[in-house]
Amino acid sequence: MNEIEKIKRYIERTKFKETNRTPYWMSCGEWIALCDFAKGSRQNVVDAIDLAFRYGRAKGERHARREAKRA
C-alpha cells in the first residue's frame, strides 16, 4: 500500500460527515490560483490539494474525539 492509499484509507476509516461548505473550504478563485501556481494538470493538482485538506480534517476530527474522551 503506497502513501496515497494509506491517506485515503485513513480518511475513510475516520468516518466524519463531509459538508459542501464550511469555513475551512477554499474559494474557487483560490483553487484556480494554486493550480496556476503549480503549472501542472489542474485536475491532478486539485485532487492532491483536496486530498491533503481532507486528510488534515480527518486528523483533526480524530484529535478532537480523543480530547473529548479524555474530558
KARA-V603474 format. One record per pair of residues at least 12 apart in sequence whose ideal C-beta (glycine too) atoms are under 6 Angstrom apart, sorted by sequence separation. I is the first residue (numbers start at 1). J is the second residue. D is the distance in whole Angstrom. If there is no record, write none. Layout:
i:I j:J d:D
i:I j:J d:D
This chain:
i:11 j:54 d:5
i:11 j:55 d:6
i:14 j:58 d:4
i:16 j:61 d:5
i:11 j:58 d:5
i:14 j:61 d:6
i:7 j:55 d:5
i:10 j:58 d:6
i:14 j:62 d:6
